Amino acid sequence: MKLLITGASGLLGINLALESMSEHGVFGVDRGKLKSPPFPISKANFFDSNAFKLALDSVKPDWVINCAALANLDECERQPGQAKILNADLPRDLATACAKRNIKFIHLSTDAVFDGTKEGSYTEEDVPAPQSVYAQTKLEGERAVQEVNPQAIVARVNFFGWSLGGRRSLGEFFVNNLSEGKNVNGFTDVIFCPMWVNHLAQALIAMLEKDLHGLYHVVGAQPMNKYQFGVEVARKFGLRESLIAPQSVEMSSLTAKRSHNLWLSVHKLSTDLGRDIPEFSTGLDGFYTQFQQGYPQKIRGYQQ
Ligand SMILES: NC(=O)c1ccc[n+]([C@@H]2O[C@H](COP(=O)([O-])OP(=O)(O)OC[C@H]3O[C@@H](n4cnc5c(N)ncnc54)[C@H](OP(=O)(O)O)[C@@H]3O)[C@@H](O)[C@H]2O)c1
């Protein structure tokens, strides 16, 4: 299949492209950060609302996965207008254009659409209550996509992996700082379900192959708090877990409000895919194996 990936320079975009290119024809779209990646890339800035149409009409993909976003929560608070364009307007326009061209479309949303006050896990039936500009604009995006393109997949995600700039994911945050002997905080009161980005990429491709549609939680099967995640990473990489101080997110200097419980149920996903979601420990093993094999340096080498 021909797969077009927007946001190909991002944490998900680059890993999704590399993961799926052995089986599918991958075409990336980015703003110009990627330098000679091992797949064709074209340049577009999505503040121009027509920029993606050129790519759609020249590549003529079977599938489009929209990984472009303004995904920095604090930046969204500072730039709400830009957040709306990228997180709400762009997915709506892409979903419309894909529906017209009969292209199967996946849009990425976030676990952060929930306010985190529920006891236990959130299902796709639970009512979102976004707490930040990021979460609000992402929710607007997922609703718009579902309205204009009911055949689309909307995937609420949370993942870790190696990024182009080396600093995008929480996994990298712990590895980088602990490797340098720096003290860091790990939030004990933010529960999430981290998924290794390659497992996310595999799940998205499987969802396309199964021709699923609608809203799905596509996260790891194991809920944990961010402190525990840091400790797991430290242990796997042989780093000092004592450098991680357990702390409340309420004590942090982060601008955007964070939800305390982002435990999302993956029951619908595993049922519809007909298989279990990979264990967290398998994903962490994969993340570590990539490190041993020089994967972080390899993908940083694709940066301009
Ligand atoms: N990371 C997570 O754990 C997480 C959690 C929940 C949801 N998500 C969602 O998952 C998706 C992918 O996230 P990510 O972590 O991979 O994000 P990311 O690393 O920040 O990547 C975002 C991508 O969007 C591109 N982009 C930004 N502004 C653009 C513009 N004006 N025109 C064209 N492209 C533009 C970026 O290009 P540049 O490289 O040039 O900036 C980059 O390729 C997003 O929808 C995000 O909301 C991520």
The ligand as an ORCA input file, in Angstrom:
! r2SCAN-3c Opt
* xyz 0 1
  N       4.173     12.031     22.079
  C       3.133     11.520     22.760
  O       3.286     10.715     23.696
  C       1.739     11.900     22.362
  C       0.738     11.767     23.346
  C      -0.569     12.010     22.995
  C      -0.887     12.363     21.684
  N       0.103     12.529     20.762
  C      -0.295     12.894     19.401
  O       0.398     12.076     18.475
  C       0.698     12.816     17.283
  C       2.188     12.782     16.997
  O       2.870     13.347     18.116
  P       4.452     13.499     18.169
  O       4.845     13.319     19.591
  O       5.063     12.659     17.107
  O       4.587     15.051     17.817
  P       5.896     15.863     17.368
  O       7.123     15.058     17.622
  O       5.800     17.206     18.000
  O       5.716     16.009     15.801
  C       4.789     16.900     15.252
  C       5.004     16.958     13.770
  O       4.135     17.978     13.233
  C       4.914     18.810     12.395
  N       4.398     20.168     12.298
  C       4.240     21.055     13.299
  N       3.805     22.222     12.806
  C       3.694     22.063     11.461
  C       3.312     22.919     10.394
  N       2.966     24.190     10.592
  N       3.326     22.424      9.134
  C       3.700     21.145      8.901
  N       4.069     20.288      9.873
  C       4.081     20.749     11.141
  C       6.275     18.810     13.058
  O       7.230     19.330     12.161
  P       8.612     19.958     12.723
  O       9.470     18.769     13.044
  O       9.119     20.785     11.608
  O       8.273     20.758     13.945
  C       6.432     17.344     13.362
  O       6.792     16.622     12.217
  C       0.146     14.220     17.530
  O      -1.140     14.301     17.006
  C       0.071     14.328     19.047
  O      -0.916     15.240     19.456
  C       1.413     12.336     21.094
*
